[in-house]
């Protein structure tokens, strides 16, 4: 149990905040005043990254399947060479 305004009592919350801060710091380096626009990307990143405590991603634990990559369903078809290599 943790009390309000004292997140240091909850190690999991502290770890999430640390990861989120690092991600946002990297993502908004060029335009720091627009950090709020990156929150949905940060949420997706966190929920689709592997967690050693779970042995899976949080998305897989919650929905029992792997997450789609931004709605892209066919991961091999692209006419743009850079996108094809990224996929």
HTML snippet that shows the backbone in 3Dmol.js (N, CA, C, O; Angstrom):
<script src="https://3Dmol.org/build/3Dmol-min.js"></script>
<div id="view" style="width:600px;height:400px;position:relative"></div>
<script>
const pdb = `
ATOM      1  N   UNK A   1       0.842  -1.183   0.000  1.00  0.00           N
ATOM      2  CA  UNK A   1       0.000   0.000   0.000  1.00  0.00           C
ATOM      3  C   UNK A   1       0.885   1.243   0.000  1.00  0.00           C
ATOM      4  O   UNK A   1       1.910   1.284   0.680  1.00  0.00           O
ATOM      5  N   UNK A   2       0.493   2.224  -0.744  1.00  0.00           N
ATOM      6  CA  UNK A   2       1.207   3.490  -0.742  1.00  0.00           C
ATOM      7  C   UNK A   2       0.207   4.620  -0.542  1.00  0.00           C
ATOM      8  O   UNK A   2      -0.971   4.488  -0.874  1.00  0.00           O
ATOM      9  N   UNK A   3       0.678   5.706  -0.011  1.00  0.00           N
ATOM     10  CA  UNK A   3      -0.210   6.831   0.242  1.00  0.00           C
ATOM     11  C   UNK A   3      -0.085   7.866  -0.868  1.00  0.00           C
ATOM     12  O   UNK A   3       0.898   7.885  -1.609  1.00  0.00           O
ATOM     13  N   UNK A   4      -1.069   8.703  -0.969  1.00  0.00           N
ATOM     14  CA  UNK A   4      -1.073   9.750  -1.993  1.00  0.00           C
ATOM     15  C   UNK A   4       0.092  10.701  -1.786  1.00  0.00           C
ATOM     16  O   UNK A   4       0.491  10.991  -0.658  1.00  0.00           O
ATOM     17  N   UNK A   5       0.622  11.176  -2.893  1.00  0.00           N
ATOM     18  CA  UNK A   5       1.714  12.148  -2.909  1.00  0.00           C
ATOM     19  C   UNK A   5       3.023  11.604  -2.331  1.00  0.00           C
ATOM     20  O   UNK A   5       3.938  12.374  -2.041  1.00  0.00           O
ATOM     21  N   UNK A   6       3.116  10.294  -2.165  1.00  0.00           N
ATOM     22  CA  UNK A   6       4.355   9.669  -1.705  1.00  0.00           C
ATOM     23  C   UNK A   6       4.673   8.449  -2.564  1.00  0.00           C
ATOM     24  O   UNK A   6       4.697   7.325  -2.062  1.00  0.00           O
ATOM     25  N   UNK A   7       4.922   8.669  -3.887  1.00  0.00           N
ATOM     26  CA  UNK A   7       5.172   7.512  -4.763  1.00  0.00           C
ATOM     27  C   UNK A   7       6.467   6.783  -4.442  1.00  0.00           C
ATOM     28  O   UNK A   7       6.675   5.669  -4.923  1.00  0.00           O
ATOM     29  N   UNK A   8       7.352   7.387  -3.633  1.00  0.00           N
ATOM     30  CA  UNK A   8       8.590   6.709  -3.301  1.00  0.00           C
ATOM     31  C   UNK A   8       8.338   5.456  -2.460  1.00  0.00           C
ATOM     32  O   UNK A   8       9.234   4.625  -2.314  1.00  0.00           O
ATOM     33  N   UNK A   9       7.137   5.309  -1.908  1.00  0.00           N
ATOM     34  CA  UNK A   9       6.827   4.110  -1.136  1.00  0.00           C
ATOM     35  C   UNK A   9       6.446   2.943  -2.032  1.00  0.00           C
ATOM     36  O   UNK A   9       6.340   1.811  -1.562  1.00  0.00           O
ATOM     37  N   UNK A  10       6.241   3.205  -3.309  1.00  0.00           N
ATOM     38  CA  UNK A  10       5.838   2.164  -4.244  1.00  0.00           C
ATOM     39  C   UNK A  10       6.928   2.012  -5.302  1.00  0.00           C
ATOM     40  O   UNK A  10       7.018   2.831  -6.217  1.00  0.00           O
ATOM     41  N   UNK A  11       7.746   0.988  -5.190  1.00  0.00           N
ATOM     42  CA  UNK A  11       8.872   0.792  -6.099  1.00  0.00           C
ATOM     43  C   UNK A  11       8.466   0.604  -7.544  1.00  0.00           C
ATOM     44  O   UNK A  11       9.170   1.057  -8.447  1.00  0.00           O
ATOM     45  N   UNK A  12       7.336  -0.063  -7.782  1.00  0.00           N
ATOM     46  CA  UNK A  12       6.886  -0.289  -9.152  1.00  0.00           C
ATOM     47  C   UNK A  12       6.514   1.036  -9.815  1.00  0.00           C
ATOM     48  O   UNK A  12       6.820   1.252 -10.987  1.00  0.00           O
ATOM     49  N   UNK A  13       5.864   1.910  -9.080  1.00  0.00           N
ATOM     50  CA  UNK A  13       5.513   3.222  -9.619  1.00  0.00           C
ATOM     51  C   UNK A  13       6.772   4.030  -9.903  1.00  0.00           C
ATOM     52  O   UNK A  13       6.867   4.700 -10.931  1.00  0.00           O
ATOM     53  N   UNK A  14       7.724   3.969  -9.004  1.00  0.00           N
ATOM     54  CA  UNK A  14       8.982   4.686  -9.212  1.00  0.00           C
ATOM     55  C   UNK A  14       9.695   4.193 -10.469  1.00  0.00           C
ATOM     56  O   UNK A  14      10.226   4.997 -11.236  1.00  0.00           O
ATOM     57  N   UNK A  15       9.710   2.887 -10.683  1.00  0.00           N
ATOM     58  CA  UNK A  15      10.375   2.315 -11.861  1.00  0.00           C
ATOM     59  C   UNK A  15       9.663   2.743 -13.137  1.00  0.00           C
ATOM     60  O   UNK A  15      10.319   3.099 -14.116  1.00  0.00           O
ATOM     61  N   UNK A  16       8.334   2.714 -13.145  1.00  0.00           N
ATOM     62  CA  UNK A  16       7.574   3.154 -14.308  1.00  0.00           C
ATOM     63  C   UNK A  16       7.860   4.625 -14.602  1.00  0.00           C
ATOM     64  O   UNK A  16       8.081   4.997 -15.754  1.00  0.00           O
ATOM     65  N   UNK A  17       7.857   5.456 -13.568  1.00  0.00           N
ATOM     66  CA  UNK A  17       8.147   6.874 -13.755  1.00  0.00           C
ATOM     67  C   UNK A  17       9.549   7.081 -14.317  1.00  0.00           C
ATOM     68  O   UNK A  17       9.752   7.950 -15.165  1.00  0.00           O
ATOM     69  N   UNK A  18      10.502   6.306 -13.861  1.00  0.00           N
ATOM     70  CA  UNK A  18      11.879   6.415 -14.355  1.00  0.00           C
ATOM     71  C   UNK A  18      11.943   6.043 -15.838  1.00  0.00           C
ATOM     72  O   UNK A  18      12.581   6.746 -16.621  1.00  0.00           O
ATOM     73  N   UNK A  19      11.298   4.960 -16.227  1.00  0.00           N
ATOM     74  CA  UNK A  19      11.290   4.534 -17.630  1.00  0.00           C
ATOM     75  C   UNK A  19      10.584   5.572 -18.502  1.00  0.00           C
ATOM     76  O   UNK A  19      11.076   5.928 -19.573  1.00  0.00           O
ATOM     77  N   UNK A  20       9.450   6.045 -18.046  1.00  0.00           N
ATOM     78  CA  UNK A  20       8.684   7.027 -18.805  1.00  0.00           C
ATOM     79  C   UNK A  20       9.464   8.327 -18.969  1.00  0.00           C
ATOM     80  O   UNK A  20       9.468   8.916 -20.050  1.00  0.00           O
ATOM     81  N   UNK A  21      10.113   8.771 -17.919  1.00  0.00           N
ATOM     82  CA  UNK A  21      10.909   9.995 -17.994  1.00  0.00           C
ATOM     83  C   UNK A  21      12.054   9.845 -18.989  1.00  0.00           C
ATOM     84  O   UNK A  21      12.322  10.764 -19.762  1.00  0.00           O
ATOM     85  N   UNK A  22      12.724   8.715 -18.980  1.00  0.00           N
ATOM     86  CA  UNK A  22      13.825   8.473 -19.918  1.00  0.00           C
ATOM     87  C   UNK A  22      13.316   8.453 -21.351  1.00  0.00           C
ATOM     88  O   UNK A  22      13.924   9.059 -22.233  1.00  0.00           O
ATOM     89  N   UNK A  23      12.211   7.765 -21.588  1.00  0.00           N
ATOM     90  CA  UNK A  23      11.644   7.697 -22.932  1.00  0.00           C
ATOM     91  C   UNK A  23      11.263   9.088 -23.430  1.00  0.00           C
ATOM     92  O   UNK A  23      11.618   9.473 -24.544  1.00  0.00           O
ATOM     93  N   UNK A  24      10.545   9.835 -22.607  1.00  0.00           N
ATOM     94  CA  UNK A  24      10.112  11.168 -23.019  1.00  0.00           C
ATOM     95  C   UNK A  24      11.287  12.109 -23.225  1.00  0.00           C
ATOM     96  O   UNK A  24      11.261  12.956 -24.117  1.00  0.00           O
ATOM     97  N   UNK A  25      12.305  11.964 -22.412  1.00  0.00           N
ATOM     98  CA  UNK A  25      13.496  12.795 -22.576  1.00  0.00           C
ATOM     99  C   UNK A  25      14.131  12.569 -23.944  1.00  0.00           C
ATOM    100  O   UNK A  25      14.554  13.519 -24.603  1.00  0.00           O
ATOM    101  N   UNK A  26      14.195  11.330 -24.359  1.00  0.00           N
ATOM    102  CA  UNK A  26      14.762  11.017 -25.679  1.00  0.00           C
ATOM    103  C   UNK A  26      13.836  11.479 -26.805  1.00  0.00           C
ATOM    104  O   UNK A  26      14.302  11.986 -27.825  1.00  0.00           O
ATOM    105  N   UNK A  27      12.543  11.304 -26.621  1.00  0.00           N
ATOM    106  CA  UNK A  27      11.596  11.596 -27.689  1.00  0.00           C
ATOM    107  C   UNK A  27      11.385  13.087 -27.912  1.00  0.00           C
ATOM    108  O   UNK A  27      11.162  13.507 -29.047  1.00  0.00           O
ATOM    109  N   UNK A  28      11.448  13.888 -26.874  1.00  0.00           N
ATOM    110  CA  UNK A  28      11.118  15.303 -27.010  1.00  0.00           C
ATOM    111  C   UNK A  28      12.345  16.204 -26.976  1.00  0.00           C
ATOM    112  O   UNK A  28      12.233  17.405 -26.731  1.00  0.00           O
ATOM    113  N   UNK A  29      13.480  15.642 -27.214  1.00  0.00           N
ATOM    114  CA  UNK A  29      14.720  16.413 -27.152  1.00  0.00           C
ATOM    115  C   UNK A  29      14.673  17.659 -28.027  1.00  0.00           C
ATOM    116  O   UNK A  29      15.121  18.722 -27.597  1.00  0.00           O
ATOM    117  N   UNK A  30      14.155  17.559 -29.218  1.00  0.00           N
ATOM    118  CA  UNK A  30      14.155  18.699 -30.141  1.00  0.00           C
ATOM    119  C   UNK A  30      13.036  19.699 -29.858  1.00  0.00           C
ATOM    120  O   UNK A  30      13.136  20.858 -30.261  1.00  0.00           O
ATOM    121  N   UNK A  31      11.987  19.281 -29.183  1.00  0.00           N
ATOM    122  CA  UNK A  31      10.859  20.178 -28.918  1.00  0.00           C
ATOM    123  C   UNK A  31      10.266  19.872 -27.538  1.00  0.00           C
ATOM    124  O   UNK A  31       9.206  19.252 -27.451  1.00  0.00           O
ATOM    125  N   UNK A  32      10.926  20.292 -26.472  1.00  0.00           N
ATOM    126  CA  UNK A  32      10.511  19.897 -25.123  1.00  0.00           C
ATOM    127  C   UNK A  32       9.163  20.425 -24.659  1.00  0.00           C
ATOM    128  O   UNK A  32       8.608  19.899 -23.695  1.00  0.00           O
ATOM    129  N   UNK A  33       8.621  21.437 -25.305  1.00  0.00           N
ATOM    130  CA  UNK A  33       7.333  21.963 -24.857  1.00  0.00           C
ATOM    131  C   UNK A  33       6.157  21.113 -25.333  1.00  0.00           C
ATOM    132  O   UNK A  33       5.026  21.335 -24.898  1.00  0.00           O
ATOM    133  N   UNK A  34       6.400  20.154 -26.208  1.00  0.00           N
ATOM    134  CA  UNK A  34       5.312  19.333 -26.753  1.00  0.00           C
ATOM    135  C   UNK A  34       5.345  17.898 -26.230  1.00  0.00           C
ATOM    136  O   UNK A  34       4.941  16.970 -26.931  1.00  0.00           O
ATOM    137  N   UNK A  35       5.825  17.717 -25.001  1.00  0.00           N
ATOM    138  CA  UNK A  35       5.969  16.375 -24.439  1.00  0.00           C
ATOM    139  C   UNK A  35       4.623  15.662 -24.317  1.00  0.00           C
ATOM    140  O   UNK A  35       4.570  14.437 -24.424  1.00  0.00           O
ATOM    141  N   UNK A  36       3.545  16.398 -24.098  1.00  0.00           N
ATOM    142  CA  UNK A  36       2.244  15.752 -23.903  1.00  0.00           C
ATOM    143  C   UNK A  36       1.758  15.043 -25.164  1.00  0.00           C
ATOM    144  O   UNK A  36       0.973  14.100 -25.078  1.00  0.00           O
ATOM    145  N   UNK A  37       2.214  15.485 -26.326  1.00  0.00           N
ATOM    146  CA  UNK A  37       1.823  14.841 -27.577  1.00  0.00           C
ATOM    147  C   UNK A  37       2.467  13.463 -27.735  1.00  0.00           C
ATOM    148  O   UNK A  37       2.022  12.663 -28.558  1.00  0.00           O
ATOM    149  N   UNK A  38       3.496  13.185 -26.962  1.00  0.00           N
ATOM    150  CA  UNK A  38       4.203  11.907 -27.048  1.00  0.00           C
ATOM    151  C   UNK A  38       3.705  10.877 -26.040  1.00  0.00           C
ATOM    152  O   UNK A  38       4.200   9.750 -26.027  1.00  0.00           O
ATOM    153  N   UNK A  39       2.752  11.229 -25.207  1.00  0.00           N
ATOM    154  CA  UNK A  39       2.313  10.311 -24.162  1.00  0.00           C
ATOM    155  C   UNK A  39       1.683   9.030 -24.703  1.00  0.00           C
ATOM    156  O   UNK A  39       1.902   7.955 -24.144  1.00  0.00           O
ATOM    157  N   UNK A  40       0.909   9.123 -25.774  1.00  0.00           N
ATOM    158  CA  UNK A  40       0.303   7.899 -26.321  1.00  0.00           C
ATOM    159  C   UNK A  40       1.375   6.973 -26.886  1.00  0.00           C
ATOM    160  O   UNK A  40       1.272   5.752 -26.761  1.00  0.00           O
ATOM    161  N   UNK A  41       2.406   7.550 -27.509  1.00  0.00           N
ATOM    162  CA  UNK A  41       3.526   6.736 -28.003  1.00  0.00           C
ATOM    163  C   UNK A  41       4.275   6.095 -26.836  1.00  0.00           C
ATOM    164  O   UNK A  41       4.677   4.934 -26.911  1.00  0.00           O
ATOM    165  N   UNK A  42       4.459   6.853 -25.767  1.00  0.00           N
ATOM    166  CA  UNK A  42       5.146   6.329 -24.589  1.00  0.00           C
ATOM    167  C   UNK A  42       4.342   5.190 -23.963  1.00  0.00           C
ATOM    168  O   UNK A  42       4.918   4.197 -23.520  1.00  0.00           O
ATOM    169  N   UNK A  43       3.040   5.325 -23.924  1.00  0.00           N
ATOM    170  CA  UNK A  43       2.185   4.267 -23.389  1.00  0.00           C
ATOM    171  C   UNK A  43       2.302   3.004 -24.237  1.00  0.00           C
ATOM    172  O   UNK A  43       2.434   1.902 -23.705  1.00  0.00           O
ATOM    173  N   UNK A  44       2.254   3.170 -25.550  1.00  0.00           N
ATOM    174  CA  UNK A  44       2.401   2.021 -26.442  1.00  0.00           C
ATOM    175  C   UNK A  44       3.758   1.361 -26.246  1.00  0.00           C
ATOM    176  O   UNK A  44       3.848   0.137 -26.153  1.00  0.00           O
ATOM    177  N   UNK A  45       4.807   2.163 -26.184  1.00  0.00           N
ATOM    178  CA  UNK A  45       6.161   1.629 -25.991  1.00  0.00           C
ATOM    179  C   UNK A  45       6.243   0.811 -24.706  1.00  0.00           C
ATOM    180  O   UNK A  45       6.751  -0.310 -24.708  1.00  0.00           O
ATOM    181  N   UNK A  46       5.748   1.371 -23.622  1.00  0.00           N
ATOM    182  CA  UNK A  46       5.854   0.687 -22.340  1.00  0.00           C
ATOM    183  C   UNK A  46       5.051  -0.612 -22.330  1.00  0.00           C
ATOM    184  O   UNK A  46       5.525  -1.635 -21.834  1.00  0.00           O
ATOM    185  N   UNK A  47       3.850  -0.572 -22.871  1.00  0.00           N
ATOM    186  CA  UNK A  47       2.978  -1.749 -22.842  1.00  0.00           C
ATOM    187  C   UNK A  47       3.382  -2.838 -23.818  1.00  0.00           C
ATOM    188  O   UNK A  47       2.910  -3.969 -23.706  1.00  0.00           O
ATOM    189  N   UNK A  48       4.251  -2.520 -24.779  1.00  0.00           N
ATOM    190  CA  UNK A  48       4.691  -3.541 -25.734  1.00  0.00           C
ATOM    191  C   UNK A  48       6.153  -3.921 -25.564  1.00  0.00           C
ATOM    192  O   UNK A  48       6.704  -4.642 -26.395  1.00  0.00           O
ATOM    193  N   UNK A  49       6.790  -3.446 -24.495  1.00  0.00           N
ATOM    194  CA  UNK A  49       8.172  -3.856 -24.248  1.00  0.00           C
ATOM    195  C   UNK A  49       8.192  -4.991 -23.220  1.00  0.00           C
ATOM    196  O   UNK A  49       7.340  -5.065 -22.334  1.00  0.00           O
ATOM    197  N   UNK A  50       9.171  -5.860 -23.360  1.00  0.00           N
ATOM    198  CA  UNK A  50       9.284  -7.054 -22.528  1.00  0.00           C
ATOM    199  C   UNK A  50       9.578  -6.670 -21.081  1.00  0.00           C
ATOM    200  O   UNK A  50      10.413  -5.803 -20.818  1.00  0.00           O
ATOM    201  N   UNK A  51       8.891  -7.317 -20.147  1.00  0.00           N
ATOM    202  CA  UNK A  51       9.116  -7.107 -18.721  1.00  0.00           C
ATOM    203  C   UNK A  51       9.578  -8.432 -18.116  1.00  0.00           C
ATOM    204  O   UNK A  51       8.885  -9.445 -18.213  1.00  0.00           O
ATOM    205  N   UNK A  52      10.736  -8.412 -17.500  1.00  0.00           N
ATOM    206  CA  UNK A  52      11.298  -9.651 -16.970  1.00  0.00           C
ATOM    207  C   UNK A  52      10.441 -10.226 -15.842  1.00  0.00           C
ATOM    208  O   UNK A  52      10.384 -11.446 -15.687  1.00  0.00           O
ATOM    209  N   UNK A  53       9.784  -9.393 -15.062  1.00  0.00           N
ATOM    210  CA  UNK A  53       8.941  -9.890 -13.973  1.00  0.00           C
ATOM    211  C   UNK A  53       7.736 -10.665 -14.502  1.00  0.00           C
ATOM    212  O   UNK A  53       7.270 -11.609 -13.864  1.00  0.00           O
ATOM    213  N   UNK A  54       7.236 -10.267 -15.661  1.00  0.00           N
ATOM    214  CA  UNK A  54       6.083 -10.938 -16.256  1.00  0.00           C
ATOM    215  C   UNK A  54       6.481 -12.067 -17.193  1.00  0.00           C
ATOM    216  O   UNK A  54       5.741 -13.034 -17.370  1.00  0.00           O
ATOM    217  N   UNK A  55       7.657 -11.930 -17.788  1.00  0.00           N
ATOM    218  CA  UNK A  55       8.075 -12.883 -18.800  1.00  0.00           C
ATOM    219  C   UNK A  55       7.429 -12.612 -20.148  1.00  0.00           C
ATOM    220  O   UNK A  55       7.613 -13.381 -21.091  1.00  0.00           O
ATOM    221  N   UNK A  56       6.680 -11.534 -20.246  1.00  0.00           N
ATOM    222  CA  UNK A  56       5.968 -11.126 -21.455  1.00  0.00           C
ATOM    223  C   UNK A  56       5.843  -9.610 -21.434  1.00  0.00           C
ATOM    224  O   UNK A  56       6.363  -8.934 -20.547  1.00  0.00           O
ATOM    225  N   UNK A  57       5.143  -9.101 -22.430  1.00  0.00           N
ATOM    226  CA  UNK A  57       4.811  -7.687 -22.406  1.00  0.00           C
ATOM    227  C   UNK A  57       3.507  -7.507 -21.636  1.00  0.00           C
ATOM    228  O   UNK A  57       2.706  -8.441 -21.579  1.00  0.00           O
ATOM    229  N   UNK A  58       3.267  -6.339 -21.041  1.00  0.00           N
ATOM    230  CA  UNK A  58       1.986  -6.123 -20.368  1.00  0.00           C
ATOM    231  C   UNK A  58       0.789  -6.283 -21.306  1.00  0.00           C
ATOM    232  O   UNK A  58      -0.275  -6.738 -20.886  1.00  0.00           O
ATOM    233  N   UNK A  59       0.964  -5.913 -22.562  1.00  0.00           N
ATOM    234  CA  UNK A  59      -0.116  -6.081 -23.543  1.00  0.00           C
ATOM    235  C   UNK A  59      -0.472  -7.556 -23.700  1.00  0.00           C
ATOM    236  O   UNK A  59      -1.650  -7.913 -23.731  1.00  0.00           O
ATOM    237  N   UNK A  60       0.554  -8.420 -23.799  1.00  0.00           N
ATOM    238  CA  UNK A  60       0.296  -9.855 -23.950  1.00  0.00           C
ATOM    239  C   UNK A  60      -0.393 -10.424 -22.720  1.00  0.00           C
ATOM    240  O   UNK A  60      -1.263 -11.285 -22.843  1.00  0.00           O
ATOM    241  N   UNK A  61      -0.018  -9.959 -21.548  1.00  0.00           N
ATOM    242  CA  UNK A  61      -0.636 -10.451 -20.320  1.00  0.00           C
ATOM    243  C   UNK A  61      -2.107 -10.058 -20.266  1.00  0.00           C
ATOM    244  O   UNK A  61      -2.956 -10.858 -19.872  1.00  0.00           O
ATOM    245  N   UNK A  62      -2.405  -8.827 -20.660  1.00  0.00           N
ATOM    246  CA  UNK A  62      -3.771  -8.328 -20.577  1.00  0.00           C
ATOM    247  C   UNK A  62      -4.684  -8.891 -21.662  1.00  0.00           C
ATOM    248  O   UNK A  62      -5.827  -9.254 -21.384  1.00  0.00           O
ATOM    249  N   UNK A  63      -4.183  -8.966 -22.905  1.00  0.00           N
ATOM    250  CA  UNK A  63      -5.036  -9.360 -24.029  1.00  0.00           C
ATOM    251  C   UNK A  63      -4.752 -10.754 -24.580  1.00  0.00           C
ATOM    252  O   UNK A  63      -5.439 -11.193 -25.502  1.00  0.00           O
ATOM    253  N   UNK A  64      -3.771 -11.455 -24.048  1.00  0.00           N
ATOM    254  CA  UNK A  64      -3.422 -12.822 -24.451  1.00  0.00           C
ATOM    255  C   UNK A  64      -3.059 -12.936 -25.929  1.00  0.00           C
ATOM    256  O   UNK A  64      -3.309 -13.966 -26.554  1.00  0.00           O
ATOM    257  N   UNK A  65      -2.475 -11.888 -26.484  1.00  0.00           N
ATOM    258  CA  UNK A  65      -1.959 -11.906 -27.858  1.00  0.00           C
ATOM    259  C   UNK A  65      -0.940 -10.798 -28.004  1.00  0.00           C
ATOM    260  O   UNK A  65      -0.901  -9.864 -27.202  1.00  0.00           O
ATOM    261  N   UNK A  66      -0.116 -10.905 -29.033  1.00  0.00           N
ATOM    262  CA  UNK A  66       0.874  -9.867 -29.292  1.00  0.00           C
ATOM    263  C   UNK A  66       0.205  -8.634 -29.891  1.00  0.00           C
ATOM    264  O   UNK A  66      -0.809  -8.736 -30.581  1.00  0.00           O
ATOM    265  N   UNK A  67       0.778  -7.487 -29.620  1.00  0.00           N
ATOM    266  CA  UNK A  67       0.215  -6.225 -30.114  1.00  0.00           C
ATOM    267  C   UNK A  67       0.498  -6.044 -31.597  1.00  0.00           C
ATOM    268  O   UNK A  67       1.535  -6.476 -32.101  1.00  0.00           O
ATOM    269  N   UNK A  68      -0.438  -5.397 -32.291  1.00  0.00           N
ATOM    270  CA  UNK A  68      -0.210  -5.007 -33.680  1.00  0.00           C
ATOM    271  C   UNK A  68       0.783  -3.857 -33.685  1.00  0.00           C
ATOM    272  O   UNK A  68       0.850  -3.080 -32.733  1.00  0.00           O
ATOM    273  N   UNK A  69       1.537  -3.755 -34.737  1.00  0.00           N
ATOM    274  CA  UNK A  69       2.507  -2.675 -34.858  1.00  0.00           C
ATOM    275  C   UNK A  69       1.846  -1.486 -35.527  1.00  0.00           C
ATOM    276  O   UNK A  69       1.888  -1.350 -36.750  1.00  0.00           O
ATOM    277  N   UNK A  70       1.234  -0.623 -34.725  1.00  0.00           N
ATOM    278  CA  UNK A  70       0.574   0.591 -35.193  1.00  0.00           C
ATOM    279  C   UNK A  70      -0.455   0.307 -36.280  1.00  0.00           C
ATOM    280  O   UNK A  70      -0.603   1.098 -37.211  1.00  0.00           O
ATOM    281  N   UNK A  71      -1.157  -0.793 -36.177  1.00  0.00           N
ATOM    282  CA  UNK A  71      -2.204  -1.111 -37.125  1.00  0.00           C
ATOM    283  C   UNK A  71      -1.722  -1.785 -38.386  1.00  0.00           C
ATOM    284  O   UNK A  71      -2.540  -2.106 -39.249  1.00  0.00           O
ATOM    285  N   UNK A  72      -0.421  -2.018 -38.534  1.00  0.00           N
ATOM    286  CA  UNK A  72       0.109  -2.681 -39.721  1.00  0.00           C
ATOM    287  C   UNK A  72      -0.089  -4.181 -39.530  1.00  0.00           C
ATOM    288  O   UNK A  72       0.465  -4.773 -38.604  1.00  0.00           O
ATOM    289  N   UNK A  73      -0.870  -4.782 -40.395  1.00  0.00           N
ATOM    290  CA  UNK A  73      -1.154  -6.205 -40.242  1.00  0.00           C
ATOM    291  C   UNK A  73      -0.285  -7.074 -41.141  1.00  0.00           C
ATOM    292  O   UNK A  73       0.072  -8.186 -40.752  1.00  0.00           O
ATOM    293  N   UNK A  74       0.061  -6.602 -42.316  1.00  0.00           N
ATOM    294  CA  UNK A  74       0.887  -7.384 -43.232  1.00  0.00           C
ATOM    295  C   UNK A  74       2.319  -6.860 -43.139  1.00  0.00           C
ATOM    296  O   UNK A  74       2.672  -5.865 -43.773  1.00  0.00           O
ATOM    297  N   UNK A  75       3.126  -7.538 -42.348  1.00  0.00           N
ATOM    298  CA  UNK A  75       4.465  -7.041 -42.053  1.00  0.00           C
ATOM    299  C   UNK A  75       5.514  -7.404 -43.092  1.00  0.00           C
ATOM    300  O   UNK A  75       6.678  -7.568 -42.727  1.00  0.00           O
ATOM    301  N   UNK A  76       5.182  -7.534 -44.311  1.00  0.00           N
ATOM    302  CA  UNK A  76       6.186  -7.846 -45.299  1.00  0.00           C
ATOM    303  C   UNK A  76       5.983  -7.111 -46.602  1.00  0.00           C
ATOM    304  O   UNK A  76       6.819  -7.190 -47.501  1.00  0.00           O
ATOM    305  N   UNK A  77       4.897  -6.410 -46.709  1.00  0.00           N
ATOM    306  CA  UNK A  77       4.548  -5.764 -47.962  1.00  0.00           C
ATOM    307  C   UNK A  77       4.655  -4.247 -47.848  1.00  0.00           C
ATOM    308  O   UNK A  77       3.891  -3.611 -47.122  1.00  0.00           O
ATOM    309  N   UNK A  78       5.602  -3.687 -48.567  1.00  0.00           N
ATOM    310  CA  UNK A  78       5.723  -2.239 -48.653  1.00  0.00           C
ATOM    311  C   UNK A  78       6.491  -1.901 -49.917  1.00  0.00           C
ATOM    312  O   UNK A  78       7.448  -2.586 -50.279  1.00  0.00           O
ATOM    313  N   UNK A  79       6.070  -0.852 -50.578  1.00  0.00           N
ATOM    314  CA  UNK A  79       6.763  -0.434 -51.791  1.00  0.00           C
ATOM    315  C   UNK A  79       7.878   0.556 -51.488  1.00  0.00           C
ATOM    316  O   UNK A  79       8.689   0.858 -52.364  1.00  0.00           O
ATOM    317  N   UNK A  80       7.931   1.064 -50.266  1.00  0.00           N
ATOM    318  CA  UNK A  80       8.973   1.997 -49.864  1.00  0.00           C
ATOM    319  C   UNK A  80      10.135   1.201 -49.260  1.00  0.00           C
ATOM    320  O   UNK A  80       9.941   0.493 -48.271  1.00  0.00           O
ATOM    321  N   UNK A  81      11.335   1.303 -49.836  1.00  0.00           N
ATOM    322  CA  UNK A  81      12.459   0.480 -49.360  1.00  0.00           C
ATOM    323  C   UNK A  81      12.786   0.664 -47.873  1.00  0.00           C
ATOM    324  O   UNK A  81      13.072  -0.315 -47.185  1.00  0.00           O
ATOM    325  N   UNK A  82      12.750   1.890 -47.375  1.00  0.00           N
ATOM    326  CA  UNK A  82      13.069   2.113 -45.975  1.00  0.00           C
ATOM    327  C   UNK A  82      12.032   1.488 -45.047  1.00  0.00           C
ATOM    328  O   UNK A  82      12.376   0.909 -44.017  1.00  0.00           O
ATOM    329  N   UNK A  83      10.778   1.610 -45.419  1.00  0.00           N
ATOM    330  CA  UNK A  83       9.712   0.999 -44.615  1.00  0.00           C
ATOM    331  C   UNK A  83       9.810  -0.518 -44.690  1.00  0.00           C
ATOM    332  O   UNK A  83       9.620  -1.200 -43.683  1.00  0.00           O
ATOM    333  N   UNK A  84      10.101  -1.049 -45.863  1.00  0.00           N
ATOM    334  CA  UNK A  84      10.228  -2.499 -46.007  1.00  0.00           C
ATOM    335  C   UNK A  84      11.354  -3.034 -45.140  1.00  0.00           C
ATOM    336  O   UNK A  84      11.193  -4.082 -44.515  1.00  0.00           O
ATOM    337  N   UNK A  85      12.493  -2.344 -45.080  1.00  0.00           N
ATOM    338  CA  UNK A  85      13.605  -2.815 -44.244  1.00  0.00           C
ATOM    339  C   UNK A  85      13.254  -2.687 -42.762  1.00  0.00           C
ATOM    340  O   UNK A  85      13.666  -3.525 -41.959  1.00  0.00           O
ATOM    341  N   UNK A  86      12.486  -1.635 -42.382  1.00  0.00           N
ATOM    342  CA  UNK A  86      12.084  -1.476 -40.995  1.00  0.00           C
ATOM    343  C   UNK A  86      11.128  -2.595 -40.588  1.00  0.00           C
ATOM    344  O   UNK A  86      11.233  -3.138 -39.488  1.00  0.00           O
ATOM    345  N   UNK A  87      10.187  -2.941 -41.483  1.00  0.00           N
ATOM    346  CA  UNK A  87       9.234  -4.009 -41.178  1.00  0.00           C
ATOM    347  C   UNK A  87       9.948  -5.337 -41.067  1.00  0.00           C
ATOM    348  O   UNK A  87       9.312  -6.361 -40.814  1.00  0.00           O
TER     349      UNK A  87
END
`;
const viewer = $3Dmol.createViewer("view");
viewer.addModel(pdb, "pdb");
viewer.setStyle({}, {cartoon: {color: "spectrum"}});
viewer.zoomTo();
viewer.render();
</script>
